[in-house]
Amino acid sequence: MEATSKESQFQQINNANWQQVMFDRGDKNWREHWLVDGLIGSVENTPKGMHVKAGPEAKNHAHHLVVWTKKSFDGDIKIDYEYTRTDNQVRYVSILYLQATGEGTPGFDKDIMNWADYRQEPYMRHYFDNMNTYHISYAAFGMTNNDADKDYVRARRYMPLDNKGLKGTELAGDSFGTGLFKTGVPHQITVIKKGTQLWMKVANKTQSKVLMWDTTSHPEITAGRIGLRHMFTRSAIYKNFTVSTLTEK
């Protein structure tokens, strides 16, 4: 799809009849809207927004941190927020989870908060092995990367009952070396799940990029919570976090 037509298609969807159902400016009591997986990182309200910091120790799975919306969201959804990286890492990832539920087997109820204790150490496997969710990793780097320009954006749809870990979860449409997500630079992010398409627009003062993934390669997901994951050592500020749903198709 040509970049210009992708941009115009995104704008059309973005301008649909979305109705706000959650809003968090990020500067007051995060506990009103969010729940946390992980005992070591921190969530702090600041005048600039909600500062989410994973623990400082690389390769220690207890140092990941995930915050989840208290609410679940059904159907087509749109998420808008300002994201500012506060770490200087060239490894590991931040992830947006969309419409996460448990796999529905004993111990892994569809409501993921019914097994939150299992995720006090937020090991990645506890998510992709046991949840149905879309995942977008961004401001992301490989585990052994040393080049600050080698970032990527990637989408997945976890397939927990396949018991193959991350194998086969990718949605086609990776983007590499985006030039985005530099430390300290505010980025406006919009993610839309509408029908069988997943859209992401990222913009700062000088750059803008639209990404799209077709989800028809994997079973549909229609409801669940939204989550923000920071792997160990990674941190960012979230401001004006907004979730909207579509009132009419």
N, C-alpha and C positions, 0 to 999 in steps of 0.2 A: 504494500500500500504506500503510495506517495506520501511524503511528509506533510504536504499541504492538505491533501484530502483527509489524512488521518487527523490533522489539527481541526479541520472544519467538522468532521464527524464527531470528534470529541466535544467541540463547542455546542453542537446540536444536542447531544446527550446531556451535557452539563447544564444547558438552559431549560431542560424539561421541568415539570412541575414538582420539584423536590420540596419536601417539608421537613424542617429541622426537628429532630427528636432528641438530640443531646447536644449540649454545648458546655465546654469547660475552658474558660479563659486561661487557666493554668496558674493563676497567682493566688488562689485561695483554696484551702482545705481539699487536697486531692482525694481524700478518703470518701468524699461525697459521691464520686463517680467511678472510682477505681479500686481494684483488689490486686494484691501482689503475690507472685510466686518468687520465692528466694528470700534468704535470711541475711544476706551479706551486703548487697547493693543498697541503694537509697533512692527515695523519691522525695523531692523537696520543692515546695512552692517558692518561686522568686518573682520579683516584679516583671521579669522577662518571660515567665512561663514556668511550666512544670519540668524540673530538671530530673531526668531519670538516669541514674548512674549504676552500671554493673560494678561488681567487685573488681579490685585492682590486679588480681592474680591470674595471669594467662594460664590456660590449660587446666584450671581447677573448676570443674563443672558446678560446684556450689556457688561460684562467683557470677554466674549468669543472673539476669533479672528480667522478669516479665510482668507487665501490668496489664490487667484485663478490665474491660468495661463491666460494671455491675449489670448493665442491661444486655439483653439479647436483641438482635435485629433481624427481622424477616424480610425476605424478598429482595428487590433491587435496593442497593444502598450506595450512598455517596459519603465519602469521608474527606474532610478538608482540615488541614492544619499547617502551621508554620513549624518547620523543623530546622534546628541549628545544632550542628555537631559541636560538641565541647571536648572531644578527645583528639589526640594527634596520632592515632594508630594507623598502620598500613596493613593490618590484618583483622580478620573476623568481621562480623556482620551485624547490622540492625535489621529487624524483620517486622513487618506488619502482618498480623494474622487477621483474616477476614472470615467471620461467621464460623467460629470454632465450636464443635461439639465433641463429646466423647464417642468412642467407637461403639458403645452400647453393649459391650460384653461385661460379665461380672467383674466389679471393681472399677470399671471405666464407664460409668453412667453417662448418658448424653449430656447432662448438666455437669460441666467440667469442675464446678465448684464443689461437687459432692466427692471429689477425690483430690482436692487441692493439697492435702497433706503429703500425698505421693510426690508432689512437685516442689516440696520445700527446697530440695536440691534440683534446680530447673534444668536438668540434663536434657539436651536436645532430643534424645531418644524418647523421653517421656511424652513428647509432643508428636513427633512423626510416627511413632509406633502405636499411639493410642488415640489420636484425634483425627476427625474429618475437618479439614480447614483449607482455605486458600492461604498461601504464604507468599509475600513479596519481600525478597531480601534486597536491600539498597544501601547506599553508602557502604558497600560490601567489598571485602577483599579476601583473597585466598588465605588459607591457614599458614602458608609459608611465604607469602608475598613480602617484597621489600620495596616495591615501587608505588609511590603515592598516586600515580596516574592510572594504575591498573585496577580501577574499581569496576564493579558490575552491578546490574540489576537483573534479578531472575525471579520468575514466578513458579510456584509449585501447587499441586493439589495432593495433600497427603492421602495415602491409601493404606490405612492401618491394618485392615484385615488381609491384605496381601502378604504381610509379614516379610517384606523385602526392604525395610528401612526406607531410604530416600530413592531407591532404584525405581524408575518408572513414574516418578512424581512430577517431573518437569513439564511445564507448559511451554510450547515453542515461542521464542521471541526474546531471548536474552539480549542485553545491551552491554557492551564493554567500553571502558575508557570514556565515560560520559563527560568528564570535565566538571561534573557537578559535585555537590556535597563537600566542599572544602570547609575546613574547621573555621567556626566563627561566622560563616556566611548564612544568613537566613534564607531558607528555601520554602516557597509555598508549594505544598503537595496536595493534589486532589486525586483520590482513587475512587473509581466508580465500578461497581459490579452491576451490570444491567443485562438481563437475559443470559446469553452464553458468552458474553464478552467481559473482559476485565481490562479496565483502562487506568492509566496513571499519567498525570501531568506533573512535571516538576519545573519550577521556574525560580530564578533569582533575578537580580537587577539586570544582568547581562545575557542570560541564557534561558532557553525554554526547550523542553523535550516532552513529546507525547509518546507513550508506549501502549501497545494493545496486545492482549493475549486471548486467543480463542480457547474456551474451556470445554469444547465439545469432545475433546480427546479423553475426558475423564468424567466420572459420574457427577451430576449436578449437586451443588450445595445451596440450600435456600434459607438457612437460619443459623444464628449462633452469635457468640460474643466476638468483640474486636480486641486484639491484643497487640502490645508493643514489646518486642524482645530486644534486649541488648546482650550480646555475648560478652563474656568477661573482658574487662578493660574498656568497653565502649560506653559512650554517654552522649546525651543530646537533650536540648530543651524543646518542649512541645508547647505551642501557644495557640489559643483559639481553636481547640480541637472540637470539630463539629461533625455530627452524624445526621444524615438526612435520608428519608425514605421516599419512594415515589408514590404519589397518591393515585395516579392513574397511568396506565401503560402508554 
